[in-house]
Amino acid sequence: MRVRVLILLFSLIGLTLMNVPFVVASPSYEDFTSFTEIGDTGDMLFQNVTHANWTYLDRNYDTWIYKDYGVDYFGDFEHLFDFEVTELEAGDGDARLSVYLHILAKTNVASNPADALILFVAQIGSNDVQFQLTFFQLKGSVSQFSSSGFCTLDVGTKYYAEIFRNGTTCRCIIYSDAERTVVVGDTGDQTGVSDSYRYLQATKGIDSSNDPDDWSSGYVTNLYFIVPYYVTFCFNEGGLFRVDNATVSNGTVKPYPNGTVVELASLPQNSSYIWLNFTWDSSSALTNPYDLVVTSNATVWCYFSVLEAASALESYFLAFGFVMFTVAAAIFILRRKNGGDEINVR
């Protein structure tokens, strides 16, 4: 077997062994009984371990549940939860906020807290059988982005939400199935988020004097947090390793939500590399840059000029073999010339 093939085979085996993902445990649902209820008293809000319910919650009620997770707890994150608006009384034709479903905030205050990520239910005129969702971010009192009415949903139908943040980018996706494969609403990537958050508020009243008799009922359930996967980027000398168009240092660790597409690139592009468990060179079907889908904790190795090193080593062995062959041939000729007598080399 050729030396180049052997070296390449050993390199691929080693790289594959080094790319062993960590075991990620299934996350547990957040316990809503550990949340604190605040504001107007009454039976409009009630919770059990997995459900946060609101019933006949009028728009003018200043009440909500919250939990203090600690300063800057929510940086990069992925939150999944299920929800349903079971009843809705929209009243007249005004388009009004109905209820807040999910708020991440720096402060625990009524109404729209400053410095917060907010998802809320909005009425569609006098429509009692449908509603819309709006997802937006406030920094101070200034909106950094707003996906107003990004999807229209049905009262009495359960939906499945995913909200995640990666760096300065946020996104909210709504699915119609528990497997989260059928998308019915998607804000797309929203940029400009720079804050980390402390409080999570759920099932929160609007606290508005406009159309105070409008109300809704529903619940949020199965809320859980997915800790981002962490990817470590390592490489040897010989080039630049770039991740999402930025050069990284050897050993850089970055967090990514599940399914994030990370663009990997190396310079110079006309060199040969071995990445992960595949070879990337001029004859490869893979391209430079290459899109890697993050599905686990992992270490990504980039080795520069491995094949060139193998070629140089092969040349050394070929030269060494040629010398040995020449020596052997000379000895054979001398033995024949001397009639097979032993040759003494002094």
Steps between C-alpha positions, in 0.01 A plus 500: 500500500637842410642707783271794412191283538624361831575844640166636383319197648671537838429875499131447430472234772668730751286798409184292521599379846573854615156620385312318777191701607403545862184332625222759531225411746136570420397828663238508776184709487504819702286473815234773490426448870843655565383823333359788705163661423484876528246776444123477516376209708227262399461173319598622152845340525579157635789260454606141546841348431480507120212743430461877539132576442305821458122509496271790413796735532380853423725744318500743789642254754854560623601146596759246395730221618877526493824336607833661582774286340786732597686786335570447128381137515347510153775575250499255210207264547234282341155480664226260397142506629146408397205738524133535418256790506184310596256797496510857379259793531630766261213745552489783243709537189816634666820299463619464859760306691335214683759325718878466529617141450874522561720787619871501578590819683769677699243637746180355643242773436144532370405564138788504249820476703796691363781285359296191418415238238121470474254263332131591527154411368321772302132521410397529135226761513181341631611148396435258788630187326846610385789703635847612399840486667753782527864458602714802579789631707525816707823666606395768740178621340632463144396204286805326349287279277133408471341208315146631528229242424752256353244218507122453526384210717171340607333520840457152648808353329821402675827633356867440567744789533876527468687818593876519478777752511853464365724801552309806375247294304157387626224297337155366587350202317150358551414141405170315472640163610674374813798376294553860385522421131201694356565875518196729518683817602860620482644844574824419322826623650460827690823682579612764746457316830784580740353455849500201730192450717416408858123445529255280316139623510212284375122526455504873564213748487518805274408759767314727258191716546414469128222247445538370856224242458680310223633173642660169415570160652777250430817341627873457448645155568811286467746787519857387488838650433746347260856584591693593184745251353863604528741456210877525546708600198858368483765505228871462435732759348496575131196716432202692637188327635185712454158448658207701365739734317712572808847362571508297822784421737603143565277357773216750453169378650166626368139419608236418239130401519417158360489501120706818454686507168861609553710606203851356520777630275877478477761712331674452266223320316731318258667301777394155611333436836342227702197615700306284740466165324516613140773619264472842343722564200472609137348165398242494781128550441496710816557869455704763679323652689300210639171515696505290816169428679544498880312211663719427804793623706804441282861582422576602141859438393653664195837363391681702236713345225470145632503352152801707400683370807401149405628557146833626633530198728417270213774665290745436782409135512520471123845657499609275785362199317677600181833526685447162661407347165810650338722365776340157472541501123866599527563223749327249273708608197823483697414154628434381144822661376702324769339164437283511805791544739435683817564870473682667783425865529778694670 
